[in-house]
Amino acid sequence: MTNIEAASKTQELVESGFTIIPGVMDPNLLIKLRSWSDDVFERVTVPHKVRYQGSDIFVKSPRSWKKGTPTDRNRFPDPIAEEILDQPAQLDACSQIGLEQLSSDETIIILSKPGYGPPLYWHQDFMKWQSPEAATPWPIRIFLSYYLTDTTRENGCLRVIPGSHRKRHELHDILPKAHGPEIQAIEDLTHPAFGDFPEAIDVPLNAGDLIIADARILHAAWPNQTAERRTLLLAWHDVFDFPNPPSWWDGEIPEVVRNANPSSEYERAHEFRTPMQYLT
């Protein structure tokens, strides 16, 4: 990636809320992960309530797993998590586009849509809307993710509403909290949570492409209309030390961010998933 290409990716992440870096994952690791994830699904039963997400399996890095912590059907340590998190090409790409103070949650989430699985509802994943962190014009919480197969609308590719991480959309006033019981209980696929909107775009990807997205962006996925499983691996990261801007930032800084107390701590919780005054 040239400096010009990297700067373009940075700008896209800031302005649109997501960016794609093609071909980051090594093909040999891709093959290994396909086999590994298939083995996981042979022993894990996915509950009905997460049918729209496809699965809810959390794989922790062994270095972060507290000794004596019991494992569960969908929560366990595995060294393969560290292989994904520590990929040199991934770390290099993140460095090139200026993702400073990048800090992983040390967890890989497996989100796998089975053959003929339903769509994923529109949602955003930020859980600190009560905090002035929500007002930053740069990302503060991001996901890094890979699909293990090529994706198209037919097998349930990603959908996003560009810019919705910083600008209020009509969905923000309609959607129940992401991944909560209310949205999981929806049975009517004509509900706006599954709707098509003129601002929405499809994001088809090749297996091994790295997609980086702001936690605040509205995103969804089409249903899988094929017989083959479509698997996504996702890792959450914090980035940039709030309230300090990135070293490369030359834009305006909102007053609420400039005046934020760096010693104040705000809880990250499901109850704070709904956008508040910082999204206009």
Backbone as numpy.savetxt, mean C-alpha at the origin, in Angstrom:
# Nx Ny Nz CAx CAy CAz Cx Cy Cz
18.32 3.63 -13.62 17.47 4.82 -13.62 18.36 6.06 -13.62
18.15 6.93 -14.60 18.93 8.16 -14.67 18.43 9.15 -13.62
19.19 10.20 -13.38 18.77 11.22 -12.43 17.47 11.88 -12.87
17.32 12.07 -14.18 16.10 12.69 -14.70 14.91 11.76 -14.48
15.10 10.47 -14.73 14.03 9.50 -14.51 13.66 9.42 -13.04
14.67 9.44 -12.17 14.40 9.37 -10.72 13.63 10.59 -10.26
14.01 11.77 -10.75 13.30 13.00 -10.37 11.85 12.96 -10.83
11.62 12.36 -11.99 10.25 12.23 -12.50 9.42 11.30 -11.62
10.04 10.22 -11.14 9.34 9.29 -10.25 9.00 9.97 -8.92
9.93 10.76 -8.41 9.69 11.49 -7.16 8.52 12.44 -7.32
8.53 13.19 -8.42 7.45 14.15 -8.68 6.11 13.45 -8.81
6.12 12.30 -9.49 4.88 11.54 -9.67 4.33 11.06 -8.33
5.21 10.58 -7.45 4.77 10.12 -6.13 4.16 11.27 -5.34
4.78 12.44 -5.40 4.28 13.60 -4.66 2.95 14.09 -5.24
2.87 14.21 -6.56 1.70 14.82 -7.19 0.54 13.85 -7.39
0.84 12.65 -7.85 -0.23 11.69 -8.14 -0.52 10.75 -6.97
0.48 10.57 -6.09 0.29 9.69 -4.94 0.82 8.29 -5.15
1.41 8.03 -6.31 2.00 6.71 -6.56 3.00 6.82 -7.70
3.89 5.84 -7.78 4.81 5.75 -8.91 5.21 4.29 -9.09
5.70 3.97 -10.27 6.08 2.59 -10.61 7.53 2.56 -11.06
8.29 1.62 -10.54 9.66 1.41 -10.98 9.71 -0.01 -11.56
9.84 -0.12 -12.86 9.73 -1.43 -13.51 10.88 -2.38 -13.17
10.54 -3.67 -13.11 11.53 -4.73 -13.07 12.50 -4.73 -11.90
12.05 -4.32 -10.74 12.95 -4.25 -9.58 13.25 -5.63 -9.01
12.23 -6.47 -8.88 12.44 -7.77 -8.24 13.15 -8.74 -9.18
14.16 -9.43 -8.63 14.91 -10.42 -9.40 13.98 -11.56 -9.83
14.07 -12.01 -11.08 13.19 -13.10 -11.56 13.29 -14.37 -10.73
14.47 -14.67 -10.21 14.62 -15.88 -9.38 13.86 -15.75 -8.07
13.85 -14.54 -7.50 13.07 -14.32 -6.28 11.58 -14.41 -6.58
11.17 -13.90 -7.72 9.76 -14.01 -8.12 9.31 -15.46 -8.17
10.12 -16.30 -8.80 9.78 -17.73 -8.89 9.68 -18.34 -7.50
10.63 -18.01 -6.65 10.64 -18.53 -5.28 9.39 -18.08 -4.52
8.99 -16.83 -4.69 7.84 -16.29 -3.97 6.53 -16.88 -4.46
6.44 -17.18 -5.73 5.22 -17.83 -6.23 5.02 -19.18 -5.56
6.09 -19.96 -5.50 6.01 -21.29 -4.88 5.72 -21.17 -3.39
6.41 -20.25 -2.73 6.23 -20.04 -1.29 4.80 -19.61 -0.97
4.27 -18.64 -1.72 2.91 -18.15 -1.43 1.87 -19.23 -1.72
2.09 -20.04 -2.75 1.17 -21.15 -3.01 1.15 -22.12 -1.83
2.32 -22.38 -1.25 2.39 -23.26 -0.08 1.64 -22.67 1.10
1.75 -21.35 1.27 1.04 -20.68 2.37 -0.46 -20.90 2.22
-0.99 -20.74 1.01 -2.44 -20.86 0.82 -2.93 -22.30 0.90
-2.04 -23.24 0.81 -2.44 -24.64 1.00 -2.72 -24.95 2.47
-2.14 -24.16 3.37 -2.34 -24.43 4.79 -3.15 -23.35 5.53
-3.46 -22.26 4.86 -4.18 -21.16 5.51 -5.57 -21.02 4.88
-6.58 -20.99 5.72 -7.95 -20.75 5.26 -8.27 -19.28 5.43
-8.71 -18.65 4.36 -9.00 -17.21 4.40 -10.45 -17.00 4.83
-10.70 -16.21 5.88 -12.07 -15.99 6.34 -12.91 -15.20 5.33
-14.21 -15.44 5.36 -15.13 -14.81 4.42 -15.08 -13.28 4.52
-14.87 -12.76 5.71 -14.94 -11.31 5.90 -13.88 -10.55 5.11
-12.79 -11.22 4.73 -11.75 -10.53 3.96 -11.78 -10.93 2.48
-12.95 -11.37 2.02 -13.06 -11.83 0.63 -12.72 -10.74 -0.37
-13.02 -9.47 -0.03 -12.72 -8.39 -0.97 -11.22 -8.09 -1.03
-10.55 -8.17 0.11 -9.09 -8.03 0.12 -8.42 -9.25 -0.51
-9.04 -10.40 -0.36 -8.51 -11.64 -0.90 -7.84 -12.49 0.16
-7.12 -11.85 1.06 -6.48 -12.55 2.18 -5.96 -11.50 3.16
-5.53 -11.95 4.32 -5.00 -11.02 5.34 -3.87 -11.71 6.10
-2.84 -12.09 5.39 -1.75 -12.87 5.99 -0.55 -11.96 6.22
-0.07 -11.93 7.46 1.02 -11.04 7.85 2.26 -11.87 8.17
3.30 -11.66 7.38 4.54 -12.43 7.54 5.61 -11.50 8.09
6.04 -11.77 9.31 7.00 -10.89 9.99 8.43 -11.33 9.69
9.33 -10.36 9.71 10.75 -10.70 9.62 11.18 -11.33 10.94
11.99 -12.39 10.90 12.46 -13.02 12.15 13.18 -12.05 13.08
13.89 -11.06 12.52 14.63 -10.12 13.36 13.71 -9.22 14.18
12.42 -9.11 13.78 11.48 -8.28 14.52 10.51 -9.09 15.37
10.57 -10.42 15.25 9.63 -11.29 15.96 10.11 -11.49 17.39
9.28 -11.09 18.33 9.66 -11.22 19.74 9.63 -12.68 20.16
10.71 -13.10 20.76 10.83 -14.49 21.19 9.67 -14.85 22.13
9.06 -15.99 21.86 7.95 -16.44 22.70 6.59 -16.01 22.20
6.55 -15.13 21.20 5.27 -14.70 20.65 4.61 -15.86 19.90
3.38 -16.20 20.24 2.73 -17.32 19.54 2.42 -16.96 18.09
2.54 -17.93 17.22 2.15 -17.72 15.83 0.66 -17.98 15.67
0.12 -17.54 14.54 -1.29 -17.73 14.25 -1.41 -18.16 12.79
-2.61 -18.53 12.38 -2.81 -18.99 11.00 -2.40 -17.92 10.00
-2.57 -16.65 10.37 -2.29 -15.58 9.41 -1.23 -14.60 9.91
-0.45 -15.02 10.91 0.57 -14.12 11.46 1.72 -14.96 11.98
2.85 -14.89 11.28 3.98 -15.75 11.63 5.27 -15.17 11.05
6.42 -15.56 11.59 7.69 -15.09 11.04 8.18 -16.02 9.93
8.94 -15.46 9.00 9.54 -16.27 7.94 10.73 -15.48 7.38
11.89 -16.13 7.23 13.07 -15.43 6.71 12.85 -14.80 5.33
11.88 -15.31 4.59 11.65 -14.77 3.25 11.20 -13.32 3.29
10.61 -12.90 4.43 10.22 -11.50 4.57 11.43 -10.59 4.46
12.54 -11.01 5.07 13.75 -10.20 5.02 14.35 -10.17 3.62
14.19 -11.26 2.88 14.66 -11.27 1.50 13.94 -10.20 0.67
12.66 -10.05 0.93 11.87 -9.06 0.19 12.23 -7.65 0.64
12.27 -7.44 1.95 12.52 -6.11 2.49 13.92 -5.60 2.18
14.89 -6.51 2.10 16.29 -6.13 1.96 16.82 -6.22 0.53
15.96 -6.35 -0.44 16.43 -6.44 -1.83 17.32 -5.24 -2.17
18.55 -5.45 -2.59 19.43 -4.32 -2.93 18.84 -3.42 -4.01
18.21 -4.01 -5.02 17.64 -3.19 -6.10 16.50 -2.32 -5.59
15.73 -2.82 -4.63 14.65 -2.04 -4.05 15.21 -0.88 -3.22
16.17 -1.18 -2.38 16.77 -0.14 -1.54 17.43 0.93 -2.40
18.06 0.51 -3.48 18.71 1.45 -4.38 17.68 2.34 -5.07
16.59 1.74 -5.53 15.54 2.51 -6.20 14.94 3.54 -5.26
14.68 3.14 -4.02 14.11 4.06 -3.04 15.07 5.21 -2.74
16.35 4.89 -2.67 17.35 5.93 -2.44 17.41 6.90 -3.62
17.35 6.36 -4.83 17.44 7.19 -6.02 16.30 8.20 -6.11
15.11 7.82 -5.67 13.98 8.75 -5.76 13.82 9.58 -4.49
14.80 9.50 -3.59 14.84 10.40 -2.45 13.98 10.03 -1.27
13.73 8.74 -1.07 12.94 8.32 0.09 13.85 8.21 1.31
13.98 9.30 2.01 14.91 9.41 3.14 14.26 8.92 4.43
15.12 8.42 5.34 14.66 7.88 6.63 13.59 6.80 6.43
13.77 5.98 5.43 12.81 4.92 5.14 12.88 3.85 6.23
11.74 3.56 6.84 11.70 2.62 7.97 10.55 1.64 7.77
10.91 0.37 7.62 9.92 -0.67 7.36 9.20 -1.10 8.63
7.96 -1.55 8.47 7.23 -2.19 9.56 7.71 -3.62 9.80
8.62 -4.09 8.95 9.19 -5.44 9.06 8.13 -6.52 8.87
7.16 -6.21 8.01 6.06 -7.15 7.75 5.74 -7.18 6.27
5.54 -8.38 5.75 5.03 -8.55 4.39 3.58 -9.01 4.50
2.69 -8.30 3.85 1.28 -8.67 3.84 0.97 -9.35 2.51
0.40 -10.55 2.60 0.00 -11.27 1.39 -1.46 -10.96 1.11
-1.71 -10.33 -0.03 -3.06 -9.99 -0.46 -3.29 -10.71 -1.78
-3.99 -11.81 -1.72 -4.10 -12.69 -2.89 -5.55 -12.88 -3.30
-5.84 -12.52 -4.53 -7.20 -12.67 -5.06 -7.31 -14.03 -5.74
-8.16 -14.92 -5.23 -8.31 -16.24 -5.87 -8.98 -16.10 -7.23
-8.93 -17.17 -7.99 -9.63 -17.17 -9.27 -11.10 -16.82 -9.08
-11.59 -15.90 -9.88 -12.98 -15.44 -9.85 -13.33 -14.74 -8.53
-12.31 -14.20 -7.88 -12.54 -13.45 -6.64 -13.17 -12.09 -6.92
-13.89 -11.53 -5.94 -14.60 -10.26 -6.13 -13.65 -9.07 -6.16
-14.17 -7.89 -6.50 -13.32 -6.69 -6.51 -12.92 -6.28 -5.10
-11.91 -5.45 -5.02 -11.55 -4.79 -3.77 -12.19 -3.41 -3.76
-12.84 -3.07 -2.68 -13.51 -1.78 -2.54 -12.51 -0.61 -2.53
-13.03 0.57 -2.89 -12.24 1.79 -2.77 -11.94 2.07 -1.30
-10.73 2.47 -1.03 -10.35 2.81 0.34 -9.01 3.54 0.31
-8.67 4.14 1.44 -7.32 4.64 1.67 -6.88 4.10 3.02
-5.58 4.01 3.22 -5.06 3.28 4.37 -4.40 4.14 5.44
-4.51 5.45 5.34 -3.87 6.31 6.34 -4.66 6.24 7.64
-3.96 6.14 8.76 -4.63 5.98 10.05 -4.20 7.03 11.06
-3.80 8.22 10.54 -3.44 9.32 11.45 -4.01 10.63 10.91
-5.27 10.59 10.50 -5.86 11.80 9.94 -6.06 12.89 10.98
-5.97 12.55 12.26 -6.08 13.55 13.31 -4.78 14.32 13.50
-3.72 13.87 12.86 -2.38 14.44 13.03 -2.05 15.42 11.92
-1.27 16.48 12.21 -0.82 17.37 11.14 0.05 16.65 10.10
0.49 15.43 10.41 1.20 14.63 9.40 0.34 14.44 8.16
-0.99 14.45 8.35 -1.91 14.26 7.22 -1.85 15.41 6.23
-1.27 16.54 6.65 -1.24 17.74 5.80 0.04 17.87 4.99
0.99 16.95 5.16 2.25 17.09 4.42 2.03 16.93 2.92
2.63 17.81 2.11 2.52 17.65 0.66 3.44 16.57 0.12
4.31 16.03 0.95 5.14 14.88 0.59 4.61 13.64 1.32
4.94 12.45 0.87 4.45 11.25 1.57 5.09 11.10 2.94
4.34 10.52 3.86 4.85 10.28 5.21 4.72 8.80 5.58
3.83 8.13 4.88 3.56 6.70 5.07 3.31 6.12 3.69
4.04 5.07 3.33 3.93 4.52 1.97 3.89 3.00 2.00
3.37 2.42 0.93 3.55 0.98 0.76 4.43 0.72 -0.46
5.23 -0.32 -0.34 6.03 -0.86 -1.43 5.45 -2.22 -1.74
5.09 -2.46 -2.99 4.44 -3.74 -3.27 4.79 -4.27 -4.65
4.58 -5.59 -4.78 4.85 -6.31 -6.02 3.71 -7.29 -6.29
3.33 -7.40 -7.55 2.47 -8.49 -7.98 3.36 -9.62 -8.47
2.95 -10.85 -8.19 3.76 -12.01 -8.58 3.41 -12.52 -9.98
2.37 -11.94 -10.57 2.00 -12.23 -11.95 1.70 -10.90 -12.64
1.75 -10.88 -13.95 1.33 -9.69 -14.68 -0.15 -9.43 -14.38
-0.52 -8.15 -14.30 -1.91 -7.82 -13.99 -2.54 -6.99 -15.10
-3.82 -7.25 -15.31 -4.66 -6.52 -16.26 -6.01 -6.32 -15.59
-6.88 -5.61 -16.25 -8.23 -5.48 -15.70 -8.88 -6.85 -15.55
-8.57 -7.78 -16.46 -9.21 -9.09 -16.45 -8.90 -9.87 -15.18
-7.67 -9.79 -14.68 -7.34 -10.57 -13.47 -7.25 -9.71 -12.22
-7.81 -8.51 -12.28 -7.97 -7.72 -11.07 -6.86 -6.75 -10.78
-6.47 -5.96 -11.78 -5.38 -5.01 -11.56 -5.79 -3.89 -10.61
-4.80 -3.19 -10.13 -4.97 -2.05 -9.23 -5.70 -0.92 -9.95
-6.48 -0.18 -9.17 -7.12 1.06 -9.64 -6.76 2.16 -8.65
-6.53 3.36 -9.12 -6.24 4.47 -8.22 -6.97 5.72 -8.71
-7.14 6.66 -7.79 -7.62 8.00 -8.14 -6.46 8.95 -7.89
-5.71 9.29 -8.94 -4.52 10.13 -8.76 -4.86 11.45 -8.08
-4.01 11.85 -7.15 -4.20 13.12 -6.45 -5.13 13.05 -5.26
-5.80 11.92 -5.06 -6.78 11.82 -3.97 -6.11 11.75 -2.60
-4.79 11.63 -2.56 -4.08 11.65 -1.28 -4.01 13.05 -0.69
-4.26 14.07 -1.55 -4.15 15.45 -1.08 -5.41 16.27 -1.34
-6.33 15.73 -2.15 -7.54 16.47 -2.47 -8.76 15.60 -2.18
-9.74 16.21 -1.55 -10.95 15.48 -1.17 -11.73 15.05 -2.42
-12.21 13.83 -2.37 -13.01 13.25 -3.44 -14.36 12.87 -2.84
-15.39 12.77 -3.68 -16.72 12.44 -3.16 -16.73 11.14 -2.37
-15.85 10.21 -2.71 -15.79 8.94 -1.99 -15.41 9.12 -0.52
-14.64 10.14 -0.23 -14.21 10.34 1.16 -15.41 10.54 2.10
-16.51 11.05 1.55 -17.70 11.30 2.37 -18.70 10.15 2.32
-18.36 9.09 1.60 -19.27 7.95 1.43 -18.74 6.69 2.08
-17.45 6.48 1.97 -16.87 5.19 2.34 -16.86 4.93 3.84
-17.24 3.73 4.25 -16.97 3.31 5.63 -15.46 3.16 5.82
-15.04 3.03 7.05 -13.61 2.88 7.34 -13.06 1.64 6.63
-11.86 1.78 6.09 -11.23 0.69 5.34 -11.05 -0.55 6.21
-11.42 -1.69 5.65 -11.18 -3.01 6.26 -11.92 -3.21 7.58
-12.89 -2.33 7.86 -13.70 -2.48 9.06 -14.93 -3.32 8.78
-15.69 -3.67 9.83 -16.85 -4.56 9.66 -17.92 -4.01 8.73
-18.10 -2.67 8.70 -19.17 -2.11 7.86 -18.87 -2.31 6.37
-17.67 -1.99 5.96 -17.35 -2.14 4.53 -17.19 -3.62 4.16
-16.73 -4.43 5.10 -16.59 -5.86 4.82 -17.95 -6.55 4.68
-18.99 -5.94 5.27 -20.32 -6.55 5.25 -21.12 -6.20 4.00
-20.62 -5.29 3.18 -21.36 -4.90 1.97 -21.49 -6.11 1.04
-22.70 -6.36 0.58 -22.95 -7.46 -0.36 -23.31 -6.94 -1.75
-23.75 -5.69 -1.82 -24.21 -5.09 -3.08 -23.02 -4.51 -3.83
-22.62 -5.14 -4.93 -21.46 -4.67 -5.69 -21.76 -3.44 -6.53
-23.01 -2.93 -6.46 -23.30 -1.64 -7.09 -23.10 -0.49 -6.11
-22.71 -0.80 -4.89 -22.40 0.23 -3.89 -21.27 1.11 -4.43
-21.29 2.42 -4.12 -20.22 3.30 -4.60 -18.81 2.84 -4.23
-18.70 2.03 -3.17 -17.38 1.53 -2.77 -16.74 0.68 -3.87
-17.56 0.19 -4.79 -17.05 -0.61 -5.91 -17.23 0.10 -7.25
-17.63 1.37 -7.18 -18.03 2.08 -8.39 -16.89 2.48 -9.31
-17.30 2.93 -10.49 -16.34 3.47 -11.46 -16.50 4.99 -11.44
-15.39 5.68 -11.43 -15.40 7.13 -11.35 -14.51 7.69 -12.46
-14.91 8.82 -13.04 -14.15 9.34 -14.19 -12.70 9.66 -13.87
-12.40 9.94 -12.62 -11.02 10.28 -12.25 -10.15 9.04 -12.06
-10.77 7.87 -11.97 -10.03 6.65 -11.66 -9.30 6.13 -12.89
-8.14 5.54 -12.65 -7.37 4.92 -13.73 -6.97 3.50 -13.33
-6.78 2.66 -14.32 -6.24 1.32 -14.10 -4.72 1.41 -14.03
-4.13 0.54 -13.21 -2.67 0.48 -13.11 -2.22 -0.96 -13.36
-2.21 -1.40 -14.61 -1.70 -2.74 -14.91 -0.19 -2.78 -14.72
0.31 -3.90 -14.21 1.73 -4.02 -13.89 2.28 -5.34 -14.37
3.58 -5.37 -14.57 4.27 -6.62 -14.85 4.75 -7.22 -13.54
4.81 -8.53 -13.48 5.34 -9.20 -12.29 6.73 -8.66 -11.99
6.96 -8.30 -10.74 8.27 -7.80 -10.33 8.44 -6.30 -10.40
7.46 -5.59 -10.98 7.51 -4.12 -10.94 7.27 -3.68 -9.50
7.98 -2.65 -9.08 7.77 -2.07 -7.75 6.81 -0.90 -7.86
5.70 -0.97 -7.14 4.81 0.18 -7.07 4.90 0.75 -5.67
5.08 2.06 -5.60 5.20 2.79 -4.35 4.03 3.75 -4.29
3.29 3.75 -3.18 2.11 4.61 -3.10 1.96 5.22 -1.72
1.43 6.42 -1.71 1.11 7.15 -0.49 -0.08 6.47 0.19
0.00 6.29 1.50 -1.08 5.62 2.24 -2.41 6.35 2.11
-2.37 7.64 1.78 -3.58 8.44 1.72 -4.35 8.30 0.40
-3.75 7.69 -0.61 -4.39 7.64 -1.93 -5.56 6.66 -1.93
-6.64 7.04 -2.59 -7.77 6.14 -2.79 -7.40 5.11 -3.85
-7.59 3.84 -3.51 -7.26 2.77 -4.45 -8.22 1.61 -4.27
-8.27 0.76 -5.28 -9.18 -0.39 -5.30 -8.59 -1.41 -6.27
-9.34 -2.45 -6.58 -8.90 -3.42 -7.59 -10.12 -4.03 -8.26
-9.97 -4.35 -9.52 -11.03 -5.01 -10.26 -11.17 -6.46 -9.80
-12.31 -7.10 -10.08 -12.44 -8.53 -9.74 -11.50 -9.36 -10.60
-11.16 -10.51 -10.10 -10.35 -11.46 -10.86 -11.30 -12.32 -11.70
-11.30 -12.12 -12.99 -12.21 -12.85 -13.87 -11.53 -14.04 -14.54
-10.40 -14.45 -13.99 -9.69 -15.63 -14.50 -9.72 -16.73 -13.45
-9.26 -17.90 -13.84 -9.21 -19.04 -12.92 -7.93 -19.06 -12.09
-6.99 -18.18 -12.41 -5.69 -18.19 -11.75 -5.63 -17.20 -10.59
-4.98 -17.59 -9.52 -4.78 -16.71 -8.37 -3.92 -15.51 -8.76
-4.24 -14.34 -8.22 -3.47 -13.12 -8.45 -2.96 -12.61 -7.11
-1.66 -12.70 -6.88 -1.09 -12.45 -5.55 -0.26 -11.17 -5.53
-0.45 -10.41 -4.46 0.27 -9.17 -4.21 0.99 -9.28 -2.87
2.23 -8.82 -2.82 2.98 -8.73 -1.57 3.23 -7.26 -1.27
2.88 -6.84 -0.07 2.92 -5.42 0.28 3.63 -5.21 1.60
4.43 -4.14 1.67 5.15 -3.81 2.91 4.98 -2.32 3.21
4.52 -2.03 4.42 4.35 -0.64 4.85 5.67 -0.08 5.38
5.88 1.21 5.07 7.07 1.92 5.53 6.70 3.34 5.96
7.37 3.84 6.97 7.37 5.27 7.26 8.51 5.90 6.49
8.34 7.18 6.14 9.39 7.85 5.37 9.41 9.34 5.75
10.59 9.89 5.85 10.84 11.27 6.24 10.47 11.51 7.72
11.32 12.21 8.41 11.11 12.47 9.83 10.24 13.70 10.02
8.97 13.48 10.27 8.03 14.58 10.50 8.46 15.39 11.73
8.37 16.72 11.68 7.80 17.56 10.62 8.82 18.06 9.58
10.02 17.50 9.59 11.04 17.98 8.66 10.72 17.54 7.23
10.86 18.45 6.27 10.61 18.08 4.87 11.77 17.27 4.31
11.57 16.61 3.18 12.69 15.96 2.51 13.79 16.97 2.19
15.03 16.51 2.13 16.14 17.42 1.84 15.99 18.08 0.48
15.28 17.42 -0.43 15.12 17.93 -1.79 13.88 18.80 -1.96
13.10 18.98 -0.90 11.84 19.70 -1.03 12.08 21.19 -1.23
11.47 21.75 -2.28 11.60 23.19 -2.53 10.23 23.85 -2.71
9.18 23.12 -2.34 7.84 23.67 -2.46 7.36 24.31 -1.17
6.13 24.75 -1.19 5.52 25.37 -0.02 5.30 24.33 1.07
5.43 24.76 2.32 5.17 23.89 3.47 3.96 24.45 4.22
2.89 23.69 4.37 1.72 24.19 5.07 2.06 24.68 6.48
1.38 25.71 6.91 1.65 26.30 8.22 1.50 25.28 9.34
0.49 24.42 9.25 0.26 23.44 10.31 1.42 22.45 10.40
2.11 22.22 9.30 3.29 21.35 9.31 4.49 22.11 9.85
4.67 23.34 9.39 5.80 24.17 9.86 5.76 24.34 11.37
4.56 24.49 11.91 4.41 24.78 13.34 4.20 23.54 14.20
4.26 22.37 13.60 4.03 21.13 14.35 5.13 20.91 15.38
4.73 20.41 16.53 5.68 20.10 17.59 6.28 18.73 17.32
7.58 18.65 17.06 8.19 17.35 16.74 8.13 16.35 17.88
7.91 16.83 19.10 7.85 15.91 20.24 6.44 15.36 20.47
5.45 15.91 19.76 4.08 15.41 19.90 3.95 14.07 19.19
3.22 13.17 19.80 2.99 11.86 19.20 1.49 11.66 18.99
1.15 11.14 17.84 -0.24 10.89 17.49 -0.43 9.41 17.23
-1.50 8.87 17.78 -1.75 7.44 17.65 -2.13 7.06 16.22
-1.60 5.94 15.76 -2.02 5.36 14.49 -3.05 4.29 14.82
-4.31 4.52 14.45 -5.37 3.61 14.87 -6.52 3.61 13.87
-7.30 2.53 13.90 -8.44 2.38 12.99 -9.43 3.52 13.15
-9.58 4.04 14.36 -10.56 5.10 14.60 -10.18 6.40 13.89
-8.93 6.52 13.47 -8.48 7.73 12.79 -8.28 7.51 11.29
-9.03 6.56 10.72 -8.95 6.27 9.29 -9.75 7.24 8.43
-10.64 8.00 9.02 -11.50 8.90 8.25 -10.84 10.27 8.10
-10.71 10.78 6.87 -10.10 12.10 6.67 -10.81 13.19 7.47
-10.00 14.09 8.02 -10.52 15.19 8.82 -10.17 16.51 8.15
-9.84 17.52 8.95 -9.68 18.87 8.42 -8.46 19.05 7.53
-7.53 18.12 7.58 -6.30 18.30 6.81 -6.44 17.89 5.35
-7.57 17.30 4.97 -7.82 16.97 3.57 -8.88 17.92 3.05
-8.52 18.73 2.08 -9.44 19.78 1.62 -9.85 19.58 0.17
